[in-house]
Amino acid sequence: MKLSCPKCGQPLWTRRYGAEMSSLKANIIDLIRQGGDEGMPVETVWRMLFRGRHASRETMKAHVWQINEMLAAEGRRIIVDRTGPPSYRVVRLNPRRRSA
């Protein structure tokens, strides 16, 4: 869902993990998070968010790369898990160790 300013119609930015991004990029993260610990199949993300836009998978990869740049400062990253069908997952970078 694209949110826009009710007064001027400009697209509004959305926050995910503390990073501001467009609604499309926020939708990518939301869809991936719906997959839980196993992630969301890459094909499903493409089909649900990009197929109707007549966009290639390379376009989707570019968006994920841009999201990763935004999330780097927040200690998160989208990875592709290839242990089964390729799936996107959001992971925490350098997780803090708990004291024993």
Rosetta constraint file for C-alpha pairs under 8 A:
AtomPair CA 1 CA 23 HARMONIC 6.92 0.50
AtomPair CA 1 CA 27 HARMONIC 7.86 0.50
AtomPair CA 2 CA 11 HARMONIC 7.24 0.50
AtomPair CA 2 CA 12 HARMONIC 7.99 0.50
AtomPair CA 2 CA 23 HARMONIC 5.63 0.50
AtomPair CA 2 CA 24 HARMONIC 7.56 0.50
AtomPair CA 3 CA 11 HARMONIC 5.96 0.50
AtomPair CA 3 CA 12 HARMONIC 5.59 0.50
AtomPair CA 3 CA 13 HARMONIC 7.94 0.50
AtomPair CA 3 CA 23 HARMONIC 7.09 0.50
AtomPair CA 4 CA 9 HARMONIC 5.23 0.50
AtomPair CA 4 CA 10 HARMONIC 5.33 0.50
AtomPair CA 4 CA 11 HARMONIC 4.21 0.50
AtomPair CA 4 CA 12 HARMONIC 4.98 0.50
AtomPair CA 5 CA 9 HARMONIC 4.70 0.50
AtomPair CA 5 CA 10 HARMONIC 5.38 0.50
AtomPair CA 5 CA 11 HARMONIC 6.36 0.50
AtomPair CA 5 CA 12 HARMONIC 6.26 0.50
AtomPair CA 11 CA 22 HARMONIC 7.83 0.50
AtomPair CA 12 CA 22 HARMONIC 7.25 0.50
AtomPair CA 12 CA 23 HARMONIC 7.65 0.50
AtomPair CA 13 CA 20 HARMONIC 5.97 0.50
AtomPair CA 13 CA 21 HARMONIC 5.36 0.50
AtomPair CA 13 CA 22 HARMONIC 5.06 0.50
AtomPair CA 13 CA 23 HARMONIC 6.52 0.50
AtomPair CA 14 CA 20 HARMONIC 5.39 0.50
AtomPair CA 14 CA 21 HARMONIC 5.32 0.50
AtomPair CA 14 CA 22 HARMONIC 5.99 0.50
AtomPair CA 14 CA 23 HARMONIC 6.06 0.50
AtomPair CA 14 CA 26 HARMONIC 6.59 0.50
AtomPair CA 15 CA 19 HARMONIC 5.23 0.50
AtomPair CA 15 CA 20 HARMONIC 4.44 0.50
AtomPair CA 15 CA 21 HARMONIC 6.18 0.50
AtomPair CA 15 CA 26 HARMONIC 7.31 0.50
AtomPair CA 16 CA 20 HARMONIC 6.65 0.50
AtomPair CA 16 CA 21 HARMONIC 7.52 0.50
AtomPair CA 16 CA 26 HARMONIC 6.41 0.50
AtomPair CA 16 CA 29 HARMONIC 7.63 0.50
AtomPair CA 17 CA 71 HARMONIC 7.20 0.50
AtomPair CA 17 CA 74 HARMONIC 6.69 0.50
AtomPair CA 17 CA 76 HARMONIC 7.88 0.50
AtomPair CA 18 CA 71 HARMONIC 7.98 0.50
AtomPair CA 18 CA 74 HARMONIC 6.60 0.50
AtomPair CA 19 CA 70 HARMONIC 6.07 0.50
AtomPair CA 19 CA 71 HARMONIC 6.24 0.50
AtomPair CA 19 CA 74 HARMONIC 7.18 0.50
AtomPair CA 20 CA 70 HARMONIC 7.74 0.50
AtomPair CA 21 CA 25 HARMONIC 6.14 0.50
AtomPair CA 21 CA 26 HARMONIC 6.39 0.50
AtomPair CA 21 CA 67 HARMONIC 7.86 0.50
AtomPair CA 21 CA 70 HARMONIC 7.90 0.50
AtomPair CA 22 CA 26 HARMONIC 6.26 0.50
AtomPair CA 23 CA 27 HARMONIC 5.99 0.50
AtomPair CA 24 CA 28 HARMONIC 6.33 0.50
AtomPair CA 25 CA 29 HARMONIC 6.51 0.50
AtomPair CA 25 CA 63 HARMONIC 6.84 0.50
AtomPair CA 25 CA 64 HARMONIC 7.80 0.50
AtomPair CA 25 CA 67 HARMONIC 6.75 0.50
AtomPair CA 26 CA 30 HARMONIC 6.14 0.50
AtomPair CA 27 CA 31 HARMONIC 6.02 0.50
AtomPair CA 28 CA 32 HARMONIC 6.23 0.50
AtomPair CA 28 CA 45 HARMONIC 7.11 0.50
AtomPair CA 28 CA 49 HARMONIC 7.51 0.50
AtomPair CA 29 CA 33 HARMONIC 6.08 0.50
AtomPair CA 29 CA 90 HARMONIC 7.76 0.50
AtomPair CA 30 CA 34 HARMONIC 6.33 0.50
AtomPair CA 31 CA 35 HARMONIC 7.08 0.50
AtomPair CA 31 CA 40 HARMONIC 7.17 0.50
AtomPair CA 31 CA 45 HARMONIC 6.93 0.50
AtomPair CA 32 CA 36 HARMONIC 7.62 0.50
AtomPair CA 32 CA 39 HARMONIC 5.87 0.50
AtomPair CA 32 CA 40 HARMONIC 5.00 0.50
AtomPair CA 32 CA 45 HARMONIC 7.41 0.50
AtomPair CA 32 CA 88 HARMONIC 6.24 0.50
AtomPair CA 32 CA 89 HARMONIC 6.15 0.50
AtomPair CA 32 CA 90 HARMONIC 7.18 0.50
AtomPair CA 33 CA 39 HARMONIC 6.75 0.50
AtomPair CA 33 CA 40 HARMONIC 7.45 0.50
AtomPair CA 33 CA 89 HARMONIC 7.22 0.50
AtomPair CA 33 CA 90 HARMONIC 7.02 0.50
AtomPair CA 34 CA 39 HARMONIC 7.51 0.50
AtomPair CA 34 CA 40 HARMONIC 7.17 0.50
AtomPair CA 35 CA 39 HARMONIC 4.32 0.50
AtomPair CA 35 CA 40 HARMONIC 4.56 0.50
AtomPair CA 35 CA 89 HARMONIC 7.90 0.50
AtomPair CA 36 CA 40 HARMONIC 7.68 0.50
AtomPair CA 37 CA 89 HARMONIC 7.38 0.50
AtomPair CA 38 CA 87 HARMONIC 7.54 0.50
AtomPair CA 38 CA 89 HARMONIC 7.16 0.50
AtomPair CA 39 CA 81 HARMONIC 7.97 0.50
AtomPair CA 39 CA 87 HARMONIC 5.57 0.50
AtomPair CA 39 CA 88 HARMONIC 5.31 0.50
AtomPair CA 39 CA 89 HARMONIC 4.47 0.50
AtomPair CA 39 CA 90 HARMONIC 7.58 0.50
AtomPair CA 40 CA 44 HARMONIC 6.87 0.50
AtomPair CA 40 CA 45 HARMONIC 6.93 0.50
AtomPair CA 40 CA 87 HARMONIC 5.06 0.50
AtomPair CA 40 CA 88 HARMONIC 5.34 0.50
AtomPair CA 40 CA 89 HARMONIC 6.71 0.50
AtomPair CA 41 CA 45 HARMONIC 6.55 0.50
AtomPair CA 41 CA 85 HARMONIC 6.68 0.50
AtomPair CA 41 CA 86 HARMONIC 5.79 0.50
AtomPair CA 41 CA 87 HARMONIC 3.91 0.50
AtomPair CA 41 CA 88 HARMONIC 6.14 0.50
AtomPair CA 42 CA 46 HARMONIC 6.29 0.50
AtomPair CA 42 CA 80 HARMONIC 7.98 0.50
AtomPair CA 42 CA 86 HARMONIC 5.84 0.50
AtomPair CA 42 CA 87 HARMONIC 4.98 0.50
AtomPair CA 42 CA 88 HARMONIC 5.88 0.50
AtomPair CA 43 CA 47 HARMONIC 6.02 0.50
AtomPair CA 43 CA 86 HARMONIC 7.98 0.50
AtomPair CA 44 CA 48 HARMONIC 5.97 0.50
AtomPair CA 45 CA 49 HARMONIC 6.00 0.50
AtomPair CA 45 CA 50 HARMONIC 7.67 0.50
AtomPair CA 46 CA 50 HARMONIC 5.07 0.50
AtomPair CA 46 CA 51 HARMONIC 6.21 0.50
AtomPair CA 46 CA 57 HARMONIC 6.68 0.50
AtomPair CA 46 CA 60 HARMONIC 6.78 0.50
AtomPair CA 47 CA 51 HARMONIC 4.93 0.50
AtomPair CA 47 CA 52 HARMONIC 7.78 0.50
AtomPair CA 48 CA 52 HARMONIC 7.95 0.50
AtomPair CA 49 CA 53 HARMONIC 7.75 0.50
AtomPair CA 50 CA 54 HARMONIC 6.64 0.50
AtomPair CA 50 CA 55 HARMONIC 5.56 0.50
AtomPair CA 50 CA 56 HARMONIC 7.47 0.50
AtomPair CA 50 CA 60 HARMONIC 7.21 0.50
AtomPair CA 51 CA 55 HARMONIC 6.15 0.50
AtomPair CA 51 CA 56 HARMONIC 7.74 0.50
AtomPair CA 55 CA 59 HARMONIC 6.15 0.50
AtomPair CA 55 CA 60 HARMONIC 7.65 0.50
AtomPair CA 56 CA 60 HARMONIC 6.82 0.50
AtomPair CA 57 CA 61 HARMONIC 6.23 0.50
AtomPair CA 58 CA 62 HARMONIC 6.20 0.50
AtomPair CA 59 CA 63 HARMONIC 6.43 0.50
AtomPair CA 60 CA 64 HARMONIC 6.32 0.50
AtomPair CA 61 CA 65 HARMONIC 6.14 0.50
AtomPair CA 62 CA 66 HARMONIC 6.21 0.50
AtomPair CA 63 CA 67 HARMONIC 6.11 0.50
AtomPair CA 64 CA 68 HARMONIC 6.13 0.50
AtomPair CA 64 CA 78 HARMONIC 7.06 0.50
AtomPair CA 65 CA 69 HARMONIC 6.46 0.50
AtomPair CA 66 CA 70 HARMONIC 6.48 0.50
AtomPair CA 67 CA 71 HARMONIC 6.13 0.50
AtomPair CA 67 CA 77 HARMONIC 8.00 0.50
AtomPair CA 67 CA 78 HARMONIC 7.86 0.50
AtomPair CA 68 CA 72 HARMONIC 5.93 0.50
AtomPair CA 68 CA 76 HARMONIC 7.53 0.50
AtomPair CA 68 CA 77 HARMONIC 5.26 0.50
AtomPair CA 68 CA 78 HARMONIC 6.21 0.50
AtomPair CA 69 CA 73 HARMONIC 7.87 0.50
AtomPair CA 70 CA 74 HARMONIC 7.80 0.50
AtomPair CA 71 CA 75 HARMONIC 6.39 0.50
AtomPair CA 71 CA 76 HARMONIC 5.29 0.50
AtomPair CA 71 CA 77 HARMONIC 6.03 0.50
AtomPair CA 72 CA 76 HARMONIC 5.70 0.50
AtomPair CA 72 CA 77 HARMONIC 6.43 0.50
AtomPair CA 75 CA 92 HARMONIC 5.74 0.50
AtomPair CA 75 CA 93 HARMONIC 5.03 0.50
AtomPair CA 75 CA 94 HARMONIC 7.31 0.50
AtomPair CA 76 CA 90 HARMONIC 6.74 0.50
AtomPair CA 76 CA 91 HARMONIC 5.57 0.50
AtomPair CA 76 CA 92 HARMONIC 4.42 0.50
AtomPair CA 76 CA 93 HARMONIC 5.35 0.50
AtomPair CA 77 CA 90 HARMONIC 5.60 0.50
AtomPair CA 77 CA 91 HARMONIC 5.46 0.50
AtomPair CA 77 CA 92 HARMONIC 6.49 0.50
AtomPair CA 77 CA 93 HARMONIC 6.90 0.50
AtomPair CA 78 CA 88 HARMONIC 6.35 0.50
AtomPair CA 78 CA 89 HARMONIC 5.46 0.50
AtomPair CA 78 CA 90 HARMONIC 4.42 0.50
AtomPair CA 78 CA 91 HARMONIC 6.26 0.50
AtomPair CA 79 CA 88 HARMONIC 5.58 0.50
AtomPair CA 79 CA 89 HARMONIC 5.42 0.50
AtomPair CA 79 CA 90 HARMONIC 6.38 0.50
AtomPair CA 79 CA 91 HARMONIC 7.10 0.50
AtomPair CA 80 CA 86 HARMONIC 6.14 0.50
AtomPair CA 80 CA 87 HARMONIC 5.39 0.50
AtomPair CA 80 CA 88 HARMONIC 4.62 0.50
AtomPair CA 80 CA 89 HARMONIC 6.41 0.50
AtomPair CA 81 CA 86 HARMONIC 5.58 0.50
AtomPair CA 81 CA 87 HARMONIC 5.16 0.50
AtomPair CA 81 CA 88 HARMONIC 6.23 0.50
AtomPair CA 81 CA 89 HARMONIC 7.02 0.50
AtomPair CA 82 CA 86 HARMONIC 4.61 0.50
AtomPair CA 82 CA 87 HARMONIC 6.67 0.50
